[in-house]
Amino acid sequence: MSEQIVEESRFLLYCFLSGIVITMVYDVFRIFRRVFRHGNFWIALEDIFFWTGAGIFLFYMLYKTNNGIIRWFLIAGVALGMLVYKYSIGEYIVEIMSTILKNILDMVCRCL
């Protein structure tokens, strides 16, 4: 294979993994929301911070790996990574972790 094809494939893999990382970080917010219920204002504020951070992360990744050139498969790779994670193990992780943290919080509150 040519060196350029190998580089493009590597870049697609970085995009795919970036999509997984972004969705995993968002799942932390989802777990936090399930354990500590709060209003729409705070949820919107969290989303603004998250998506700003995700945009900065993607821009940095794009700048470092592809000299800032936007390619169509950047978006496809990130979206595919997000979807694969979310629909494979993402929902299970959110459910399990939020249940564990709720139980721990309940035990701590009962002890106090």
N, CA, C and O atoms as a printed pandas DataFrame, in Angstrom:
     atom_number atom_name residue_name chain_id  residue_number  x_coord  y_coord  z_coord
0              1         N          MET        A               1    0.837   -1.179    0.000
1              2        CA          MET        A               1    0.000    0.000    0.000
2              3         C          MET        A               1    0.880    1.239    0.000
3              4         O          MET        A               1    2.000    1.227    0.511
4              5         N          SER        A               2    0.356    2.300   -0.579
5              6        CA          SER        A               2    1.130    3.528   -0.607
6              7         C          SER        A               2    1.116    4.175    0.774
7              8         O          SER        A               2    0.222    3.935    1.585
8              9         N          GLU        A               3    2.104    4.980    1.011
9             10        CA          GLU        A               3    2.235    5.648    2.303
10            11         C          GLU        A               3    1.061    6.592    2.558
11            12         O          GLU        A               3    0.632    6.745    3.702
12            13         N          GLN        A               4    0.548    7.214    1.528
13            14        CA          GLN        A               4   -0.576    8.138    1.693
14            15         C          GLN        A               4   -1.839    7.403    2.130
15            16         O          GLN        A               4   -2.589    7.905    2.967
16            17         N          ILE        A               5   -2.079    6.230    1.576
17            18        CA          ILE        A               5   -3.253    5.444    1.978
18            19         C          ILE        A               5   -3.124    5.017    3.434
19            20         O          ILE        A               5   -4.108    5.025    4.172
20            21         N          VAL        A               6   -1.928    4.647    3.847
21            22        CA          VAL        A               6   -1.703    4.267    5.238
22            23         C          VAL        A               6   -1.963    5.453    6.155
23            24         O          VAL        A               6   -2.583    5.290    7.206
24            25         N          GLU        A               7   -1.504    6.645    5.781
25            26        CA          GLU        A               7   -1.742    7.841    6.582
26            27         C          GLU        A               7   -3.223    8.174    6.662
27            28         O          GLU        A               7   -3.716    8.523    7.735
28            29         N          GLU        A               8   -3.940    8.074    5.554
29            30        CA          GLU        A               8   -5.384    8.346    5.545
30            31         C          GLU        A               8   -6.123    7.330    6.411
31            32         O          GLU        A               8   -7.061    7.693    7.120
32            33         N          SER        A               9   -5.718    6.076    6.364
33            34        CA          SER        A               9   -6.337    5.048    7.195
34            35         C          SER        A               9   -6.075    5.308    8.671
35            36         O          SER        A               9   -6.965    5.137    9.504
36            37         N          ARG        A              10   -4.882    5.712    8.987
37            38        CA          ARG        A              10   -4.529    6.042   10.371
38            39         C          ARG        A              10   -5.367    7.226   10.855
39            40         O          ARG        A              10   -5.852    7.230   11.986
40            41         N          PHE        A              11   -5.532    8.215   10.000
41            42        CA          PHE        A              11   -6.337    9.379   10.356
42            43         C          PHE        A              11   -7.793    8.984   10.589
43            44         O          PHE        A              11   -8.422    9.475   11.527
44            45         N          LEU        A              12   -8.330    8.109    9.754
45            46        CA          LEU        A              12   -9.696    7.628    9.946
46            47         C          LEU        A              12   -9.823    6.894   11.277
47            48         O          LEU        A              12  -10.825    7.049   11.976
48            49         N          LEU        A              13   -8.825    6.102   11.630
49            50        CA          LEU        A              13   -8.838    5.420   12.922
50            51         C          LEU        A              13   -8.819    6.419   14.068
51            52         O          LEU        A              13   -9.539    6.235   15.050
52            53         N          TYR        A              14   -8.010    7.476   13.969
53            54        CA          TYR        A              14   -7.987    8.526   14.992
54            55         C          TYR        A              14   -9.362    9.167   15.133
55            56         O          TYR        A              14   -9.815    9.435   16.245
56            57         N          CYS        A              15  -10.020    9.411   14.012
57            58        CA          CYS        A              15  -11.355   10.008   14.050
58            59         C          CYS        A              15  -12.350    9.067   14.717
59            60         O          CYS        A              15  -13.157    9.498   15.541
60            61         N          PHE        A              16  -12.297    7.788   14.369
61            62        CA          PHE        A              16  -13.175    6.789   14.963
62            63         C          PHE        A              16  -12.971    6.727   16.474
63            64         O          PHE        A              16  -13.940    6.729   17.232
64            65         N          LEU        A              17  -11.723    6.673   16.910
65            66        CA          LEU        A              17  -11.420    6.623   18.341
66            67         C          LEU        A              17  -11.807    7.922   19.045
67            68         O          LEU        A              17  -12.230    7.901   20.200
68            69         N          SER        A              18  -11.663    9.035   18.359
69            70        CA          SER        A              18  -12.081   10.317   18.931
70            71         C          SER        A              18  -13.585   10.333   19.178
71            72         O          SER        A              18  -14.043   10.851   20.197
72            73         N          GLY        A              19  -14.347    9.773   18.260
73            74        CA          GLY        A              19  -15.790    9.675   18.451
74            75         C          GLY        A              19  -16.143    8.839   19.671
75            76         O          GLY        A              19  -17.066    9.173   20.415
76            77         N          ILE        A              20  -15.413    7.759   19.875
77            78        CA          ILE        A              20  -15.639    6.919   21.057
78            79         C          ILE        A              20  -15.305    7.692   22.324
79            80         O          ILE        A              20  -16.067    7.653   23.289
80            81         N          VAL        A              21  -14.182    8.391   22.334
81            82        CA          VAL        A              21  -13.767    9.156   23.518
82            83         C          VAL        A              21  -14.786   10.244   23.832
83            84         O          VAL        A              21  -15.160   10.427   24.991
84            85         N          ILE        A              22  -15.232   10.961   22.819
85            86        CA          ILE        A              22  -16.209   12.027   23.035
86            87         C          ILE        A              22  -17.499   11.471   23.639
87            88         O          ILE        A              22  -18.064   12.069   24.555
88            89         N          THR        A              23  -17.955   10.354   23.141
89            90        CA          THR        A              23  -19.188    9.760   23.660
90            91         C          THR        A              23  -18.991    9.224   25.073
91            92         O          THR        A              23  -19.907    9.294   25.892
92            93         N          MET        A              24  -17.817    8.695   25.366
93            94        CA          MET        A              24  -17.543    8.224   26.729
94            95         C          MET        A              24  -17.559    9.387   27.714
95            96         O          MET        A              24  -18.092    9.261   28.816
96            97         N          VAL        A              25  -16.985   10.506   27.325
97            98        CA          VAL        A              25  -16.994   11.684   28.200
98            99         C          VAL        A              25  -18.429   12.177   28.394
99           100         O          VAL        A              25  -18.811   12.550   29.503
100          101         N          TYR        A              26  -19.215   12.180   27.336
101          102        CA          TYR        A              26  -20.611   12.596   27.469
102          103         C          TYR        A              26  -21.379   11.644   28.380
103          104         O          TYR        A              26  -22.280   12.071   29.101
104          105         N          ASP        A              27  -21.034   10.367   28.354
105          106        CA          ASP        A              27  -21.685    9.408   29.248
106          107         C          ASP        A              27  -21.408    9.728   30.715
107          108         O          ASP        A              27  -22.243    9.441   31.573
108          109         N          VAL        A              28  -20.267   10.310   31.013
109          110        CA          VAL        A              28  -19.992   10.743   32.385
110          111         C          VAL        A              28  -21.025   11.796   32.800
111          112         O          VAL        A              28  -21.531   11.760   33.921
112          113         N          PHE        A              29  -21.334   12.725   31.902
113          114        CA          PHE        A              29  -22.368   13.718   32.181
114          115         C          PHE        A              29  -23.732   13.040   32.361
115          116         O          PHE        A              29  -24.498   13.407   33.252
116          117         N          ARG        A              30  -24.026   12.062   31.522
117          118        CA          ARG        A              30  -25.307   11.361   31.630
118          119         C          ARG        A              30  -25.426   10.612   32.954
119          120         O          ARG        A              30  -26.491   10.599   33.572
120          121         N          ILE        A              31  -24.341    9.994   33.385
121          122        CA          ILE        A              31  -24.345    9.295   34.676
122          123         C          ILE        A              31  -24.555   10.296   35.800
123          124         O          ILE        A              31  -25.352   10.058   36.707
124          125         N          PHE        A              32  -23.837   11.421   35.741
125          126        CA          PHE        A              32  -23.979   12.467   36.752
126          127         C          PHE        A              32  -25.428   12.957   36.817
127          128         O          PHE        A              32  -25.953   13.190   37.905
128          129         N          ARG        A              33  -26.069   13.114   35.670
129          130        CA          ARG        A              33  -27.454   13.585   35.624
130          131         C          ARG        A              33  -28.420   12.577   36.217
131          132         O          ARG        A              33  -29.428   12.962   36.810
132          133         N          ARG        A              34  -28.135   11.314   36.069
133          134        CA          ARG        A              34  -29.020   10.293   36.640
134          135         C          ARG        A              34  -28.856   10.196   38.150
135          136         O          ARG        A              34  -29.822    9.946   38.872
136          137         N          VAL        A              35  -27.635   10.395   38.623
137          138        CA          VAL        A              35  -27.381   10.287   40.065
138          139         C          VAL        A              35  -27.841   11.547   40.785
139          140         O          VAL        A              35  -28.462   11.458   41.844
140          141         N          PHE        A              36  -27.547   12.715   40.230
141          142        CA          PHE        A              36  -27.906   14.003   40.822
142          143         C          PHE        A              36  -28.854   14.727   39.867
143          144         O          PHE        A              36  -28.419   15.363   38.907
144          145         N          ARG        A              37  -30.130   14.625   40.138
145          146        CA          ARG        A              37  -31.135   15.267   39.285
146          147         C          ARG        A              37  -31.007   16.784   39.409
147          148         O          ARG        A              37  -30.859   17.318   40.508
148          149         N          HIS        A              38  -31.066   17.465   38.268
149          150        CA          HIS        A              38  -31.056   18.922   38.276
150          151         C          HIS        A              38  -31.822   19.455   37.076
151          152         O          HIS        A              38  -32.172   18.703   36.167
152          153         N          GLY        A              39  -32.078   20.754   37.079
153          154        CA          GLY        A              39  -32.978   21.363   36.108
154          155         C          GLY        A              39  -32.389   21.550   34.723
155          156         O          GLY        A              39  -31.209   21.298   34.475
156          157         N          ASN        A              40  -33.263   22.005   33.827
157          158        CA          ASN        A              40  -32.888   22.190   32.427
158          159         C          ASN        A              40  -31.795   23.238   32.241
159          160         O          ASN        A              40  -30.968   23.106   31.338
160          161         N          PHE        A              41  -31.775   24.276   33.078
161          162        CA          PHE        A              41  -30.739   25.295   32.960
162          163         C          PHE        A              41  -29.353   24.681   33.132
163          164         O          PHE        A              41  -28.449   24.948   32.340
164          165         N          TRP        A              42  -29.188   23.866   34.159
165          166        CA          TRP        A              42  -27.885   23.261   34.429
166          167         C          TRP        A              42  -27.506   22.232   33.362
167          168         O          TRP        A              42  -26.337   22.092   33.003
168          169         N          ILE        A              43  -28.502   21.526   32.870
169          170        CA          ILE        A              43  -28.244   20.559   31.801
170          171         C          ILE        A              43  -27.767   21.291   30.545
171          172         O          ILE        A              43  -26.819   20.859   29.890
172          173         N          ALA        A              44  -28.430   22.400   30.216
173          174        CA          ALA        A              44  -28.022   23.189   29.042
174          175         C          ALA        A              44  -26.615   23.751   29.226
175          176         O          ALA        A              44  -25.826   23.769   28.282
176          177         N          LEU        A              45  -26.299   24.206   30.424
177          178        CA          LEU        A              45  -24.965   24.736   30.707
178          179         C          LEU        A              45  -23.904   23.641   30.582
179          180         O          LEU        A              45  -22.832   23.874   30.024
180          181         N          GLU        A              46  -24.201   22.459   31.098
181          182        CA          GLU        A              46  -23.283   21.333   30.959
182          183         C          GLU        A              46  -23.061   20.989   29.488
183          184         O          GLU        A              46  -21.934   20.733   29.064
184          185         N          ASP        A              47  -24.145   20.987   28.718
185          186        CA          ASP        A              47  -24.032   20.678   27.291
186          187         C          ASP        A              47  -23.191   21.712   26.548
187          188         O          ASP        A              47  -22.403   21.357   25.670
188          189         N          ILE        A              48  -23.353   22.980   26.892
189          190        CA          ILE        A              48  -22.535   24.023   26.257
190          191         C          ILE        A              48  -21.060   23.786   26.546
191          192         O          ILE        A              48  -20.232   23.840   25.637
192          193         N          PHE        A              49  -20.728   23.524   27.806
193          194        CA          PHE        A              49  -19.331   23.256   28.153
194          195         C          PHE        A              49  -18.810   22.003   27.457
195          196         O          PHE        A              49  -17.690   21.983   26.948
196          197         N          PHE        A              50  -19.633   20.963   27.442
197          198        CA          PHE        A              50  -19.198   19.718   26.820
198          199         C          PHE        A              50  -18.922   19.907   25.345
199          200         O          PHE        A              50  -17.847   19.544   24.868
200          201         N          TRP        A              51  -19.880   20.473   24.605
201          202        CA          TRP        A              51  -19.715   20.592   23.159
202          203         C          TRP        A              51  -18.632   21.586   22.786
203          204         O          TRP        A              51  -17.991   21.434   21.746
204          205         N          THR        A              52  -18.414   22.596   23.609
205          206        CA          THR        A              52  -17.281   23.492   23.378
206          207         C          THR        A              52  -15.973   22.725   23.535
207          208         O          THR        A              52  -15.069   22.844   22.708
208          209         N          GLY        A              53  -15.882   21.941   24.602
209          210        CA          GLY        A              53  -14.690   21.119   24.810
210          211         C          GLY        A              53  -14.499   20.083   23.717
211          212         O          GLY        A              53  -13.374   19.843   23.277
212          213         N          ALA        A              54  -15.585   19.467   23.275
213          214        CA          ALA        A              54  -15.499   18.472   22.202
214          215         C          ALA        A              54  -15.035   19.127   20.906
215          216         O          ALA        A              54  -14.237   18.550   20.167
216          217         N          GLY        A              55  -15.530   20.322   20.630
217          218        CA          GLY        A              55  -15.101   21.038   19.431
218          219         C          GLY        A              55  -13.621   21.392   19.471
219          220         O          GLY        A              55  -12.913   21.259   18.472
220          221         N          ILE        A              56  -13.162   21.843   20.629
221          222        CA          ILE        A              56  -11.739   22.165   20.795
222          223         C          ILE        A              56  -10.897   20.907   20.637
223          224         O          ILE        A              56   -9.857   20.929   19.979
224          225         N          PHE        A              57  -11.346   19.814   21.239
225          226        CA          PHE        A              57  -10.633   18.546   21.125
226          227         C          PHE        A              57  -10.539   18.089   19.676
227          228         O          PHE        A              57   -9.467   17.689   19.220
228          229         N          LEU        A              58  -11.660   18.145   18.945
229          230        CA          LEU        A              58  -11.641   17.723   17.542
230          231         C          LEU        A              58  -10.778   18.638   16.677
231          232         O          LEU        A              58  -10.076   18.177   15.777
232          233         N          PHE        A              59  -10.839   19.926   16.956
233          234        CA          PHE        A              59  -10.005   20.857   16.198
234          235         C          PHE        A              59   -8.526   20.567   16.441
235          236         O          PHE        A              59   -7.727   20.555   15.505
236          237         N          TYR        A              60   -8.170   20.333   17.701
237          238        CA          TYR        A              60   -6.773   20.037   18.031
238          239         C          TYR        A              60   -6.328   18.737   17.360
239          240         O          TYR        A              60   -5.239   18.664   16.791
240          241         N          MET        A              61   -7.187   17.710   17.433
241          242        CA          MET        A              61   -6.860   16.436   16.803
242          243         C          MET        A              61   -6.695   16.609   15.297
243          244         O          MET        A              61   -5.772   16.060   14.695
244          245         N          LEU        A              62   -7.595   17.375   14.703
245          246        CA          LEU        A              62   -7.536   17.625   13.265
246          247         C          LEU        A              62   -6.276   18.398   12.901
247          248         O          LEU        A              62   -5.629   18.102   11.897
248          249         N          TYR        A              63   -5.934   19.371   13.704
249          250        CA          TYR        A              63   -4.747   20.188   13.448
250          251         C          TYR        A              63   -3.470   19.355   13.552
251          252         O          TYR        A              63   -2.573   19.476   12.718
252          253         N          LYS        A              64   -3.396   18.521   14.568
253          254        CA          LYS        A              64   -2.189   17.730   14.791
254          255         C          LYS        A              64   -2.029   16.580   13.797
255          256         O          LYS        A              64   -0.913   16.281   13.373
256          257         N          THR        A              65   -3.119   15.941   13.426
257          258        CA          THR        A              65   -2.995   14.750   12.593
258          259         C          THR        A              65   -3.138   15.015   11.107
259          260         O          THR        A              65   -2.637   14.236   10.296
260          261         N          ASN        A              66   -3.817   16.110   10.724
261          262        CA          ASN        A              66   -4.088   16.327    9.308
262          263         C          ASN        A              66   -3.809   17.773    8.883
263          264         O          ASN        A              66   -4.339   18.238    7.874
264          265         N          ASN        A              67   -2.992   18.469    9.639
265          266        CA          ASN        A              67   -2.609   19.848    9.322
266          267         C          ASN        A              67   -3.813   20.770    9.169
267          268         O          ASN        A              67   -3.757   21.733    8.405
268          269         N          GLY        A              68   -4.891   20.493    9.878
269          270        CA          GLY        A              68   -6.064   21.347    9.865
270          271         C          GLY        A              68   -6.964   21.207    8.655
271          272         O          GLY        A              68   -7.902   21.987    8.496
272          273         N          ILE        A              69   -6.705   20.248    7.811
273          274        CA          ILE        A              69   -7.517   20.060    6.612
274          275         C          ILE        A              69   -8.744   19.226    6.967
275          276         O          ILE        A              69   -8.627   18.119    7.492
276          277         N          ILE        A              70   -9.925   19.774    6.672
277          278        CA          ILE        A              70  -11.166   19.056    6.962
278          279         C          ILE        A              70  -11.487   18.144    5.785
279          280         O          ILE        A              70  -11.522   18.580    4.635
280          281         N          ARG        A              71  -11.715   16.900    6.085
281          282        CA          ARG        A              71  -12.089   15.914    5.067
282          283         C          ARG        A              71  -13.425   15.320    5.450
283          284         O          ARG        A              71  -13.792   15.295    6.625
284          285         N          TRP        A              72  -14.152   14.844    4.456
285          286        CA          TRP        A              72  -15.488   14.312    4.725
286          287         C          TRP        A              72  -15.442   13.118    5.660
287          288         O          TRP        A              72  -16.370   12.911    6.442
288          289         N          PHE        A              73  -14.387   12.334    5.592
289          290        CA          PHE        A              73  -14.349   11.134    6.433
290          291         C          PHE        A              73  -13.974   11.456    7.867
291          292         O          PHE        A              73  -14.065   10.578    8.726
292          293         N          LEU        A              74  -13.548   12.699    8.164
293          294        CA          LEU        A              74  -13.397   13.124    9.560
294          295         C          LEU        A              74  -14.748   13.031   10.252
295          296         O          LEU        A              74  -14.878   12.420   11.313
296          297         N          ILE        A              75  -15.742   13.641    9.641
297          298        CA          ILE        A              75  -17.082   13.647   10.224
298          299         C          ILE        A              75  -17.655   12.235   10.263
299          300         O          ILE        A              75  -18.254   11.830   11.259
300          301         N          ALA        A              76  -17.471   11.488    9.178
301          302        CA          ALA        A              76  -17.982   10.120    9.127
302          303         C          ALA        A              76  -17.304    9.237   10.170
303          304         O          ALA        A              76  -17.970    8.437   10.827
304          305         N          GLY        A              77  -16.000    9.372   10.330
305          306        CA          GLY        A              77  -15.274    8.556   11.304
306          307         C          GLY        A              77  -15.684    8.858   12.731
307          308         O          GLY        A              77  -15.892    7.945   13.531
308          309         N          VAL        A              78  -15.802   10.151   13.055
309          310        CA          VAL        A              78  -16.220   10.539   14.408
310          311         C          VAL        A              78  -17.646   10.053   14.674
311          312         O          VAL        A              78  -17.921    9.475   15.725
312          313         N          ALA        A              79  -18.547   10.287   13.724
313          314        CA          ALA        A              79  -19.940    9.854   13.900
314          315         C          ALA        A              79  -20.046    8.334   14.034
315          316         O          ALA        A              79  -20.816    7.832   14.853
316          317         N          LEU        A              80  -19.281    7.613   13.236
317          318        CA          LEU        A              80  -19.305    6.155   13.320
318          319         C          LEU        A              80  -18.790    5.682   14.678
319          320         O          LEU        A              80  -19.368    4.776   15.279
320          321         N          GLY        A              81  -17.713    6.288   15.162
321          322        CA          GLY        A              81  -17.197    5.937   16.486
322          323         C          GLY        A              81  -18.216    6.196   17.579
323          324         O          GLY        A              81  -18.385    5.386   18.491
324          325         N          MET        A              82  -18.900    7.342   17.479
325          326        CA          MET        A              82  -19.930    7.665   18.473
326          327         C          MET        A              82  -21.063    6.639   18.451
327          328         O          MET        A              82  -21.495    6.156   19.498
328          329         N          LEU        A              83  -21.536    6.315   17.255
329          330        CA          LEU        A              83  -22.651    5.383   17.132
330          331         C          LEU        A              83  -22.287    3.972   17.574
331          332         O          LEU        A              83  -23.069    3.309   18.255
332          333         N          VAL        A              84  -21.109    3.518   17.190
333          334        CA          VAL        A              84  -20.685    2.161   17.577
334          335         C          VAL        A              84  -20.593    2.035   19.090
335          336         O          VAL        A              84  -21.074    1.058   19.664
336          337         N          TYR        A              85  -19.974    3.025   19.739
337          338        CA          TYR        A              85  -19.863    2.977   21.203
338          339         C          TYR        A              85  -21.239    3.060   21.857
339          340         O          TYR        A              85  -21.567    2.255   22.729
340          341         N          LYS        A              86  -22.045    4.040   21.432
341          342        CA          LYS        A              86  -23.340    4.268   22.070
342          343         C          LYS        A              86  -24.243    3.045   21.980
343          344         O          LYS        A              86  -24.882    2.669   22.963
344          345         N          TYR        A              87  -24.297    2.423   20.806
345          346        CA          TYR        A              87  -25.229    1.319   20.631
346          347         C          TYR        A              87  -24.637   -0.053   20.931
347          348         O          TYR        A              87  -25.345   -1.058   20.862
348          349         N          SER        A              88  -23.355   -0.110   21.262
349          350        CA          SER        A              88  -22.787   -1.399   21.647
350          351         C          SER        A              88  -22.724   -1.515   23.173
351          352         O          SER        A              88  -23.403   -2.365   23.749
352          353         N          ILE        A              89  -21.937   -0.693   23.822
353          354        CA          ILE        A              89  -21.799   -0.823   25.271
354          355         C          ILE        A              89  -22.138    0.449   26.039
355          356         O          ILE        A              89  -22.209    0.419   27.268
356          357         N          GLY        A              90  -22.347    1.552   25.353
357          358        CA          GLY        A              90  -22.572    2.831   26.016
358          359         C          GLY        A              90  -23.774    2.843   26.940
359          360         O          GLY        A              90  -23.682    3.294   28.082
360          361         N          GLU        A              91  -24.899    2.350   26.450
361          362        CA          GLU        A              91  -26.124    2.349   27.258
362          363         C          GLU        A              91  -25.967    1.467   28.502
363          364         O          GLU        A              91  -26.454    1.810   29.579
364          365         N          TYR        A              92  -25.292    0.345   28.344
365          366        CA          TYR        A              92  -25.089   -0.556   29.483
366          367         C          TYR        A              92  -24.185    0.088   30.529
367          368         O          TYR        A              92  -24.437   -0.024   31.728
368          369         N          ILE        A              93  -23.152    0.749   30.078
369          370        CA          ILE        A              93  -22.226    1.390   31.017
370          371         C          ILE        A              93  -22.932    2.480   31.806
371          372         O          ILE        A              93  -22.753    2.581   33.020
372          373         N          VAL        A              94  -23.737    3.303   31.125
373          374        CA          VAL        A              94  -24.467    4.370   31.813
374          375         C          VAL        A              94  -25.420    3.776   32.838
375          376         O          VAL        A              94  -25.488    4.257   33.969
376          377         N          GLU        A              95  -26.145    2.755   32.465
377          378        CA          GLU        A              95  -27.114    2.140   33.371
378          379         C          GLU        A              95  -26.413    1.510   34.580
379          380         O          GLU        A              95  -26.832    1.723   35.718
380          381         N          ILE        A              96  -25.370    0.752   34.344
381          382        CA          ILE        A              96  -24.668    0.068   35.432
382          383         C          ILE        A              96  -23.988    1.066   36.367
383          384         O          ILE        A              96  -24.120    0.963   37.586
384          385         N          MET        A              97  -23.267    2.023   35.804
385          386        CA          MET        A              97  -22.536    2.979   36.638
386          387         C          MET        A              97  -23.481    3.874   37.434
387          388         O          MET        A              97  -23.215    4.168   38.600
388          389         N          SER        A              98  -24.580    4.311   36.822
389          390        CA          SER        A              98  -25.508    5.163   37.568
390          391         C          SER        A              98  -26.178    4.377   38.689
391          392         O          SER        A              98  -26.418    4.927   39.764
392          393         N          THR        A              99  -26.484    3.108   38.461
393          394        CA          THR        A              99  -27.067    2.280   39.512
394          395         C          THR        A              99  -26.084    2.082   40.656
395          396         O          THR        A              99  -26.456    2.203   41.823
396          397         N          ILE        A             100  -24.850    1.783   40.333
397          398        CA          ILE        A             100  -23.824    1.599   41.369
398          399         C          ILE        A             100  -23.640    2.877   42.174
399          400         O          ILE        A             100  -23.598    2.839   43.403
400          401         N          LEU        A             101  -23.529    4.007   41.485
401          402        CA          LEU        A             101  -23.315    5.266   42.204
402          403         C          LEU        A             101  -24.530    5.673   43.034
403          404         O          LEU        A             101  -24.372    6.231   44.119
404          405         N          LYS        A             102  -25.739    5.402   42.542
405          406        CA          LYS        A             102  -26.940    5.687   43.332
406          407         C          LYS        A             102  -26.961    4.838   44.600
407          408         O          LYS        A             102  -27.299    5.334   45.675
408          409         N          ASN        A             103  -26.599    3.555   44.476
409          410        CA          ASN        A             103  -26.573    2.681   45.652
410          411         C          ASN        A             103  -25.526    3.130   46.660
411          412         O          ASN        A             103  -25.779    3.124   47.865
412          413         N          ILE        A             104  -24.366    3.516   46.180
413          414        CA          ILE        A             104  -23.321    4.014   47.077
414          415         C          ILE        A             104  -23.787    5.292   47.775
415          416         O          ILE        A             104  -23.591    5.446   48.981
416          417         N          LEU        A             105  -24.391    6.194   47.036
417          418        CA          LEU        A             105  -24.881    7.429   47.602
418          419         C          LEU        A             105  -25.982    7.172   48.631
419          420         O          LEU        A             105  -26.023    7.818   49.678
420          421         N          ASP        A             106  -26.865    6.235   48.331
421          422        CA          ASP        A             106  -27.916    5.870   49.284
422          423         C          ASP        A             106  -27.332    5.311   50.585
423          424         O          ASP        A             106  -27.807    5.645   51.670
424          425         N          MET        A             107  -26.300    4.460   50.479
425          426        CA          MET        A             107  -25.661    3.893   51.669
426          427         C          MET        A             107  -24.979    4.986   52.490
427          428         O          MET        A             107  -25.063    4.986   53.718
428          429         N          VAL        A             108  -24.318    5.896   51.827
429          430        CA          VAL        A             108  -23.641    6.988   52.532
430          431         C          VAL        A             108  -24.668    7.890   53.230
431          432         O          VAL        A             108  -24.453    8.313   54.366
432          433         N          CYS        A             109  -25.775    8.180   52.554
433          434        CA          CYS        A             109  -26.800    9.023   53.163
434          435         C          CYS        A             109  -27.453    8.339   54.368
435          436         O          CYS        A             109  -27.797    8.999   55.349
436          437         N          ARG        A             110  -27.621    7.018   54.290
437          438        CA          ARG        A             110  -28.208    6.302   55.421
438          439         C          ARG        A             110  -27.274    6.283   56.626
439          440         O          ARG        A             110  -27.723    6.290   57.772
440          441         N          CYS        A             111  -25.976    6.259   56.357
441          442        CA          CYS        A             111  -25.004    6.225   57.447
442          443         C          CYS        A             111  -24.866    7.576   58.132
443          444         O          CYS        A             111  -24.472    7.644   59.297
444          445         N          LEU        A             112  -25.182    8.637   57.429
445          446        CA          LEU        A             112  -25.060    9.986   57.997
446          447         C          LEU        A             112  -26.305   10.354   58.697
447          448         O          LEU        A             112  -26.404   11.452   59.244
